């Protein structure tokens, strides 16, 4: 048998390979857990029991991490963007008992019903709906606690930031531009189809900034609240 594969020769080679794979495994496997912990900490989804005793979810929702990183790092909405969203969404219909109730769309007086920080669609916070396993839309009878409103905001911010990140891809984007577009998408849901997005990707930032103002109507009429919001989003985008 050839002596070129004796133990003294194999050991350094195998050791080097073992160290190489060990490093790669640690990086690839640790990253999702790191990102998950960061997201949990930043959105108020505590990873330690004592965290719940020290901070409310509302206090901690000031920045939100994206999904676990694969390849290009996902962009994140910052405290500035979250503050802008919260300023215009508000957390309306606070009852005397401290809970928050849903309200109809201001433009239509009906669907879609909204609750908390602008949440619409499926009610994923009401315990009875979750236990039954049946999806239930947010409607006239929906009532959440403040903590449930904050939890939904944290969850939605991750999703909307991910949508914007996907829509603009690798286009050069400042944090302020990204935050403005997340606010826009949170309100309109239109980031994937908006001309604003196409102009931003093309590097036509002045043209993209001008597009915000076009999205000022609901129910077939111009709403003052949307005019103000689009104005603030434009200012942030242009900073």
Phi and psi restraints in degrees (value plus and minus 20) as a CYANA .aco file:
   2 UNK   PHI     -82.1   -42.1
   2 UNK   PSI     122.5   162.5
   3 UNK   PHI    -108.9   -68.9
   3 UNK   PSI     -20.0    20.0
   4 UNK   PHI     -92.7   -52.7
   4 UNK   PSI     -31.8     8.2
   5 UNK   PHI    -133.8   -93.8
   5 UNK   PSI      12.3    52.3
   6 UNK   PHI     -92.2   -52.2
   6 UNK   PSI     148.8   188.8
   7 UNK   PHI     -78.5   -38.5
   7 UNK   PSI     -65.0   -25.0
   8 UNK   PHI     -79.5   -39.5
   8 UNK   PSI     -52.5   -12.5
   9 UNK   PHI     -96.9   -56.9
   9 UNK   PSI     -58.2   -18.2
  10 UNK   PHI     -90.2   -50.2
  10 UNK   PSI     -57.7   -17.7
  11 UNK   PHI     -78.2   -38.2
  11 UNK   PSI     -69.1   -29.1
  12 UNK   PHI     -82.5   -42.5
  12 UNK   PSI     -59.8   -19.8
  13 UNK   PHI     -85.4   -45.4
  13 UNK   PSI     -68.0   -28.0
  14 UNK   PHI     -84.8   -44.8
  14 UNK   PSI     -55.6   -15.6
  15 UNK   PHI     -83.0   -43.0
  15 UNK   PSI     -61.7   -21.7
  16 UNK   PHI     -85.1   -45.1
  16 UNK   PSI     -63.8   -23.8
  17 UNK   PHI     -83.4   -43.4
  17 UNK   PSI     -62.2   -22.2
  18 UNK   PHI     -81.5   -41.5
  18 UNK   PSI     -62.1   -22.1
  19 UNK   PHI     -86.6   -46.6
  19 UNK   PSI     -58.4   -18.4
  20 UNK   PHI     -82.7   -42.7
  20 UNK   PSI     -70.2   -30.2
  21 UNK   PHI     -88.1   -48.1
  21 UNK   PSI     -52.0   -12.0
  22 UNK   PHI     -83.5   -43.5
  22 UNK   PSI     -63.5   -23.5
  23 UNK   PHI     -86.1   -46.1
  23 UNK   PSI     -65.0   -25.0
  24 UNK   PHI     -82.4   -42.4
  24 UNK   PSI     -62.6   -22.6
  25 UNK   PHI     -82.9   -42.9
  25 UNK   PSI     -62.9   -22.9
  26 UNK   PHI     -83.6   -43.6
  26 UNK   PSI     -61.1   -21.1
  27 UNK   PHI     -88.7   -48.7
  27 UNK   PSI     -67.4   -27.4
  28 UNK   PHI     -88.2   -48.2
  28 UNK   PSI     -54.5   -14.5
  29 UNK   PHI    -104.7   -64.7
  29 UNK   PSI     -51.2   -11.2
  30 UNK   PHI     -97.9   -57.9
  30 UNK   PSI     -51.5   -11.5
  31 UNK   PHI     -75.5   -35.5
  31 UNK   PSI     -68.2   -28.2
  32 UNK   PHI     -80.2   -40.2
  32 UNK   PSI     -58.5   -18.5
  33 UNK   PHI     -88.6   -48.6
  33 UNK   PSI     -57.8   -17.8
  34 UNK   PHI     -83.1   -43.1
  34 UNK   PSI     -65.5   -25.5
  35 UNK   PHI     -86.5   -46.5
  35 UNK   PSI     -58.9   -18.9
  36 UNK   PHI     -83.2   -43.2
  36 UNK   PSI     -62.6   -22.6
  37 UNK   PHI     -86.0   -46.0
  37 UNK   PSI     -61.0   -21.0
  38 UNK   PHI     -81.4   -41.4
  38 UNK   PSI     -65.7   -25.7
  39 UNK   PHI     -82.0   -42.0
  39 UNK   PSI     -62.7   -22.7
  40 UNK   PHI     -82.8   -42.8
  40 UNK   PSI     -63.0   -23.0
  41 UNK   PHI     -86.9   -46.9
  41 UNK   PSI     -61.5   -21.5
  42 UNK   PHI     -96.7   -56.7
  42 UNK   PSI     -47.8    -7.8
  43 UNK   PHI    -116.2   -76.2
  43 UNK   PSI     -22.1    17.9
  44 UNK   PHI      71.4   111.4
  44 UNK   PSI     -17.9    22.1
  45 UNK   PHI    -104.5   -64.5
  45 UNK   PSI      66.7   106.7
  46 UNK   PHI     -82.8   -42.8
  46 UNK   PSI     122.8   162.8
  47 UNK   PHI    -117.3   -77.3
  47 UNK   PSI     -28.3    11.7
  48 UNK   PHI    -149.4  -109.4
  48 UNK   PSI     122.4   162.4
  49 UNK   PHI     -82.3   -42.3
  49 UNK   PSI     -53.9   -13.9
  50 UNK   PHI     -90.7   -50.7
  50 UNK   PSI     -39.6     0.4
  51 UNK   PHI     -83.5   -43.5
  51 UNK   PSI     -54.3   -14.3
  52 UNK   PHI     -85.2   -45.2
  52 UNK   PSI     -45.8    -5.8
  53 UNK   PHI    -102.4   -62.4
  53 UNK   PSI     -38.0     2.0
  54 UNK   PHI    -121.1   -81.1
  54 UNK   PSI     -51.6   -11.6
  55 UNK   PHI    -154.1  -114.1
  55 UNK   PSI     123.1   163.1
  56 UNK   PHI    -107.1   -67.1
  56 UNK   PSI     139.7   179.7
  57 UNK   PHI     -84.2   -44.2
  57 UNK   PSI     -55.6   -15.6
  58 UNK   PHI     -81.9   -41.9
  58 UNK   PSI     -62.3   -22.3
  59 UNK   PHI     -83.9   -43.9
  59 UNK   PSI     -54.2   -14.2
  60 UNK   PHI    -107.8   -67.8
  60 UNK   PSI     -34.6     5.4
  61 UNK   PHI    -100.5   -60.5
  61 UNK   PSI      59.6    99.6
  62 UNK   PHI    -145.9  -105.9
  62 UNK   PSI     -32.0     8.0
  63 UNK   PHI    -179.6  -139.6
  63 UNK   PSI     129.3   169.3
  64 UNK   PHI    -154.6  -114.6
  64 UNK   PSI     110.6   150.6
  65 UNK   PHI    -101.3   -61.3
  65 UNK   PSI     138.1   178.1
  66 UNK   PHI    -103.8   -63.8
  66 UNK   PSI    -185.9  -145.9
  67 UNK   PHI     -95.9   -55.9
  67 UNK   PSI     147.0   187.0
  68 UNK   PHI     -69.8   -29.8
  68 UNK   PSI     120.5   160.5
  69 UNK   PHI     -98.9   -58.9
  69 UNK   PSI     110.3   150.3
  70 UNK   PHI    -154.1  -114.1
  70 UNK   PSI      93.4   133.4
  71 UNK   PHI      54.5    94.5
  71 UNK   PSI    -144.3  -104.3
  72 UNK   PHI     -84.2   -44.2
  72 UNK   PSI     116.9   156.9
  73 UNK   PHI     -86.6   -46.6
  73 UNK   PSI     111.3   151.3
  74 UNK   PHI     -93.2   -53.2
  74 UNK   PSI     119.6   159.6
  75 UNK   PHI     -93.9   -53.9
  75 UNK   PSI     135.8   175.8
  76 UNK   PHI    -147.4  -107.4
  76 UNK   PSI     123.4   163.4
  77 UNK   PHI     -95.6   -55.6
  77 UNK   PSI     118.6   158.6
  78 UNK   PHI    -115.7   -75.7
  78 UNK   PSI     157.3   197.3
  79 UNK   PHI     -79.7   -39.7
  79 UNK   PSI     -53.6   -13.6
  80 UNK   PHI     -84.3   -44.3
  80 UNK   PSI     -65.2   -25.2
  81 UNK   PHI     -85.4   -45.4
  81 UNK   PSI     -60.6   -20.6
  82 UNK   PHI     -85.5   -45.5
  82 UNK   PSI     -60.5   -20.5
  83 UNK   PHI     -82.1   -42.1
  83 UNK   PSI     -58.6   -18.6
  84 UNK   PHI     -85.1   -45.1
  84 UNK   PSI     -65.0   -25.0
  85 UNK   PHI     -81.2   -41.2
  85 UNK   PSI     -66.2   -26.2
  86 UNK   PHI     -86.5   -46.5
  86 UNK   PSI     -52.7   -12.7
  87 UNK   PHI     -82.8   -42.8
  87 UNK   PSI     -59.5   -19.5
  88 UNK   PHI    -112.8   -72.8
  88 UNK   PSI     -47.0    -7.0
  89 UNK   PHI     -97.4   -57.4
  89 UNK   PSI     -61.1   -21.1
  90 UNK   PHI      45.2    85.2
  90 UNK   PSI     157.2   197.2
  91 UNK   PHI    -151.4  -111.4
  91 UNK   PSI      54.4    94.4
  92 UNK   PHI     -97.6   -57.6
  92 UNK   PSI     154.6   194.6
  93 UNK   PHI      39.4    79.4
  93 UNK   PSI      26.7    66.7
  94 UNK   PHI     -98.0   -58.0
  94 UNK   PSI     105.4   145.4
  95 UNK   PHI    -109.2   -69.2
  95 UNK   PSI     148.9   188.9
  96 UNK   PHI     -83.9   -43.9
  96 UNK   PSI     -47.4    -7.4
  97 UNK   PHI    -102.8   -62.8
  97 UNK   PSI     -15.9    24.1
  98 UNK   PHI      69.4   109.4
  98 UNK   PSI     -25.7    14.3
  99 UNK   PHI    -109.7   -69.7
  99 UNK   PSI     146.8   186.8
 100 UNK   PHI    -138.0   -98.0
 100 UNK   PSI     113.6   153.6
 101 UNK   PHI    -131.5   -91.5
 101 UNK   PSI     139.5   179.5
 102 UNK   PHI     -96.6   -56.6
 102 UNK   PSI     139.0   179.0
 103 UNK   PHI    -160.2  -120.2
 103 UNK   PSI     133.6   173.6
 104 UNK   PHI     -93.9   -53.9
 104 UNK   PSI     141.9   181.9
 105 UNK   PHI     -79.5   -39.5
 105 UNK   PSI     109.3   149.3
 106 UNK   PHI     -78.8   -38.8
 106 UNK   PSI     -51.0   -11.0
 107 UNK   PHI    -100.0   -60.0
 107 UNK   PSI     -56.3   -16.3
 108 UNK   PHI    -124.7   -84.7
 108 UNK   PSI     -41.4    -1.4
 109 UNK   PHI      53.6    93.6
 109 UNK   PSI      -8.8    31.2
 110 UNK   PHI    -166.8  -126.8
 110 UNK   PSI    -152.9  -112.9
 111 UNK   PHI     -86.4   -46.4
 111 UNK   PSI     130.0   170.0
 112 UNK   PHI    -102.2   -62.2
 112 UNK   PSI     117.9   157.9
 113 UNK   PHI     -95.4   -55.4
 113 UNK   PSI     125.0   165.0
 114 UNK   PHI    -145.7  -105.7
 114 UNK   PSI     128.6   168.6
 115 UNK   PHI    -166.1  -126.1
 115 UNK   PSI     131.8   171.8
 116 UNK   PHI      45.1    85.1
 116 UNK   PSI    -152.7  -112.7
 117 UNK   PHI    -108.6   -68.6
 117 UNK   PSI      34.1    74.1
 118 UNK   PHI      60.9   100.9
 118 UNK   PSI       2.0    42.0
 119 UNK   PHI     -97.1   -57.1
 119 UNK   PSI     112.2   152.2
 120 UNK   PHI    -152.4  -112.4
 120 UNK   PSI     153.4   193.4
 121 UNK   PHI      69.5   109.5
 121 UNK   PSI    -155.3  -115.3
 122 UNK   PHI     -93.6   -53.6
 122 UNK   PSI     116.5   156.5
 123 UNK   PHI    -104.5   -64.5
 123 UNK   PSI      82.0   122.0
 124 UNK   PHI    -127.5   -87.5
 124 UNK   PSI      -3.9    36.1
 125 UNK   PHI    -135.6   -95.6
 125 UNK   PSI     -45.4    -5.4
 126 UNK   PHI     -93.3   -53.3
 126 UNK   PSI     104.4   144.4
 127 UNK   PHI     -77.5   -37.5
 127 UNK   PSI     -64.4   -24.4
 128 UNK   PHI     -83.3   -43.3
 128 UNK   PSI     -57.6   -17.6
 129 UNK   PHI     -88.5   -48.5
 129 UNK   PSI     -57.8   -17.8
 130 UNK   PHI     -90.1   -50.1
 130 UNK   PSI     -61.1   -21.1
 131 UNK   PHI     -87.8   -47.8
 131 UNK   PSI     -53.0   -13.0
 132 UNK   PHI     -93.7   -53.7
 132 UNK   PSI     -39.7     0.3
 133 UNK   PHI      56.5    96.5
 133 UNK   PSI     -10.9    29.1
 134 UNK   PHI    -125.8   -85.8
 134 UNK   PSI     110.5   150.5
 135 UNK   PHI     -90.8   -50.8
 135 UNK   PSI     115.0   155.0
 136 UNK   PHI    -152.3  -112.3
 136 UNK   PSI     112.0   152.0
 137 UNK   PHI     -95.4   -55.4
 137 UNK   PSI     128.3   168.3
 138 UNK   PHI     -84.1   -44.1
 138 UNK   PSI     109.3   149.3
 139 UNK   PHI    -170.3  -130.3
 139 UNK   PSI    -185.8  -145.8
 140 UNK   PHI     -76.9   -36.9
 140 UNK   PSI     -48.5    -8.5
 141 UNK   PHI    -115.4   -75.4
 141 UNK   PSI     -19.9    20.1
 142 UNK   PHI     -93.3   -53.3
 142 UNK   PSI     107.0   147.0
 143 UNK   PHI    -155.4  -115.4
 143 UNK   PSI     107.0   147.0
 144 UNK   PHI    -141.1  -101.1
 144 UNK   PSI     139.1   179.1
 145 UNK   PHI    -101.1   -61.1
 145 UNK   PSI     146.1   186.1
 146 UNK   PHI     -81.2   -41.2
 146 UNK   PSI     -57.5   -17.5
 147 UNK   PHI     -82.9   -42.9
 147 UNK   PSI     -58.2   -18.2
 148 UNK   PHI     -87.9   -47.9
 148 UNK   PSI     -58.3   -18.3
 149 UNK   PHI     -81.3   -41.3
 149 UNK   PSI     -64.0   -24.0
 150 UNK   PHI     -87.7   -47.7
 150 UNK   PSI     -57.5   -17.5
 151 UNK   PHI     -85.0   -45.0
 151 UNK   PSI     -59.6   -19.6
 152 UNK   PHI     -87.8   -47.8
 152 UNK   PSI     -59.6   -19.6
 153 UNK   PHI     -79.0   -39.0
 153 UNK   PSI     -67.4   -27.4
 154 UNK   PHI     -79.0   -39.0
 154 UNK   PSI     -63.4   -23.4
 155 UNK   PHI     -85.3   -45.3
 155 UNK   PSI     -65.0   -25.0
 156 UNK   PHI     -87.3   -47.3
 156 UNK   PSI     -56.3   -16.3
 157 UNK   PHI     -81.8   -41.8
 157 UNK   PSI     -59.1   -19.1
 158 UNK   PHI     -82.3   -42.3
 158 UNK   PSI     -64.6   -24.6
 159 UNK   PHI     -86.0   -46.0
 159 UNK   PSI     -65.5   -25.5
 160 UNK   PHI     -89.3   -49.3
 160 UNK   PSI     -56.8   -16.8
 161 UNK   PHI     -83.6   -43.6
 161 UNK   PSI     -59.3   -19.3
 162 UNK   PHI     -84.5   -44.5
 162 UNK   PSI     -59.9   -19.9
 163 UNK   PHI     -81.3   -41.3
 163 UNK   PSI     -65.3   -25.3
 164 UNK   PHI     -86.2   -46.2
 164 UNK   PSI     -63.6   -23.6
 165 UNK   PHI     -78.7   -38.7
 165 UNK   PSI     -61.6   -21.6
 166 UNK   PHI     -87.9   -47.9
 166 UNK   PSI     -60.3   -20.3
 167 UNK   PHI     -85.9   -45.9
 167 UNK   PSI     -58.8   -18.8
 168 UNK   PHI    -113.1   -73.1
 168 UNK   PSI     -31.1     8.9
 169 UNK   PHI      35.6    75.6
 169 UNK   PSI    -151.3  -111.3
 170 UNK   PHI    -111.2   -71.2
 170 UNK   PSI      -9.4    30.6
 171 UNK   PHI     -79.5   -39.5
 171 UNK   PSI     119.3   159.3
 172 UNK   PHI     -79.8   -39.8
 172 UNK   PSI     104.0   144.0
 173 UNK   PHI    -165.9  -125.9
 173 UNK   PSI     107.4   147.4
 174 UNK   PHI    -100.1   -60.1
 174 UNK   PSI     145.6   185.6
 175 UNK   PHI     -83.0   -43.0
 175 UNK   PSI     -60.2   -20.2
 176 UNK   PHI     -84.3   -44.3
 176 UNK   PSI     -60.7   -20.7
 177 UNK   PHI     -82.7   -42.7
 177 UNK   PSI     -63.6   -23.6
 178 UNK   PHI     -84.1   -44.1
 178 UNK   PSI     -64.9   -24.9
 179 UNK   PHI     -80.4   -40.4
 179 UNK   PSI     -62.0   -22.0
 180 UNK   PHI     -82.9   -42.9
 180 UNK   PSI     -60.4   -20.4
 181 UNK   PHI     -91.6   -51.6
 181 UNK   PSI     -52.2   -12.2
 182 UNK   PHI     -86.1   -46.1
 182 UNK   PSI     -62.3   -22.3
 183 UNK   PHI     -81.2   -41.2
 183 UNK   PSI     -63.8   -23.8
 184 UNK   PHI     -79.7   -39.7
 184 UNK   PSI     -67.0   -27.0
 185 UNK   PHI     -89.4   -49.4
 185 UNK   PSI     -57.0   -17.0
 186 UNK   PHI     -79.3   -39.3
 186 UNK   PSI     -54.4   -14.4
 187 UNK   PHI    -108.0   -68.0
 187 UNK   PSI     -55.7   -15.7
 188 UNK   PHI    -127.3   -87.3
 188 UNK   PSI     -48.4    -8.4
 189 UNK   PHI      48.6    88.6
 189 UNK   PSI       0.4    40.4
 190 UNK   PHI    -130.8   -90.8
 190 UNK   PSI      -7.7    32.3
 191 UNK   PHI     -79.9   -39.9
 191 UNK   PSI     -51.4   -11.4
 192 UNK   PHI     -94.7   -54.7
 192 UNK   PSI     -42.9    -2.9
 193 UNK   PHI    -136.4   -96.4
 193 UNK   PSI     -26.9    13.1
 194 UNK   PHI     -92.4   -52.4
 194 UNK   PSI     122.3   162.3
 195 UNK   PHI     -81.6   -41.6
 195 UNK   PSI     -51.1   -11.1
 196 UNK   PHI     -71.0   -31.0
 196 UNK   PSI     -65.8   -25.8
 197 UNK   PHI     -85.5   -45.5
 197 UNK   PSI     -64.6   -24.6
 198 UNK   PHI     -82.9   -42.9
 198 UNK   PSI     -59.9   -19.9
 199 UNK   PHI     -89.0   -49.0
 199 UNK   PSI     -57.9   -17.9
 200 UNK   PHI     -82.8   -42.8
 200 UNK   PSI     -65.7   -25.7
 201 UNK   PHI     -80.7   -40.7
 201 UNK   PSI     -55.9   -15.9
 202 UNK   PHI     -96.6   -56.6
 202 UNK   PSI     -26.0    14.0
 203 UNK   PHI      65.4   105.4
 203 UNK   PSI     -11.6    28.4
 204 UNK   PHI    -108.5   -68.5
 204 UNK   PSI      56.5    96.5
 205 UNK   PHI     -89.3   -49.3
 205 UNK   PSI     -54.8   -14.8
 206 UNK   PHI     -85.4   -45.4
 206 UNK   PSI     -61.6   -21.6
 207 UNK   PHI     -86.0   -46.0
 207 UNK   PSI     -60.3   -20.3
 208 UNK   PHI     -84.2   -44.2
 208 UNK   PSI     -62.3   -22.3
 209 UNK   PHI     -81.0   -41.0
 209 UNK   PSI     -56.7   -16.7
 210 UNK   PHI     -90.0   -50.0
 210 UNK   PSI     -41.0    -1.0
 211 UNK   PHI     -93.1   -53.1
 211 UNK   PSI     -46.7    -6.7
 212 UNK   PHI     -74.6   -34.6
 212 UNK   PSI     -65.4   -25.4
 213 UNK   PHI     -82.3   -42.3
 213 UNK   PSI     -40.9    -0.9
 214 UNK   PHI     -90.0   -50.0
 214 UNK   PSI     -41.8    -1.8
 215 UNK   PHI    -116.2   -76.2
 215 UNK   PSI      46.6    86.6
 216 UNK   PHI    -141.4  -101.4
 216 UNK   PSI      -6.5    33.5
 217 UNK   PHI    -139.7   -99.7
 217 UNK   PSI     129.1   169.1
 218 UNK   PHI    -170.5  -130.5
 218 UNK   PSI     117.3   157.3
 219 UNK   PHI      43.6    83.6
 219 UNK   PSI       5.9    45.9
 220 UNK   PHI      61.5   101.5
 220 UNK   PSI     -10.0    30.0
 221 UNK   PHI    -161.4  -121.4
 221 UNK   PSI     134.8   174.8
 222 UNK   PHI     -94.2   -54.2
 222 UNK   PSI     111.1   151.1
 223 UNK   PHI    -130.1   -90.1
 223 UNK   PSI     112.8   152.8
 224 UNK   PHI     -79.4   -39.4
 224 UNK   PSI     -58.2   -18.2
 225 UNK   PHI     -82.1   -42.1
 225 UNK   PSI     -58.6   -18.6
 226 UNK   PHI     -90.9   -50.9
 226 UNK   PSI     -55.5   -15.5
 227 UNK   PHI     -81.5   -41.5
 227 UNK   PSI     -65.3   -25.3
 228 UNK   PHI     -85.3   -45.3
 228 UNK   PSI     -62.4   -22.4
 229 UNK   PHI     -84.4   -44.4
 229 UNK   PSI     -66.7   -26.7
 230 UNK   PHI     -81.5   -41.5
 230 UNK   PSI     -53.9   -13.9
 231 UNK   PHI     -85.0   -45.0
 231 UNK   PSI     -62.7   -22.7
 232 UNK   PHI     -89.1   -49.1
 232 UNK   PSI     -57.0   -17.0
 233 UNK   PHI     -84.9   -44.9
 233 UNK   PSI     -59.6   -19.6
 234 UNK   PHI     -83.3   -43.3
 234 UNK   PSI     -64.8   -24.8
 235 UNK   PHI     -79.7   -39.7
 235 UNK   PSI     -63.5   -23.5
 236 UNK   PHI     -86.7   -46.7
 236 UNK   PSI     -61.1   -21.1
 237 UNK   PHI     -80.2   -40.2
 237 UNK   PSI     -57.9   -17.9
 238 UNK   PHI    -104.5   -64.5
 238 UNK   PSI     -26.6    13.4
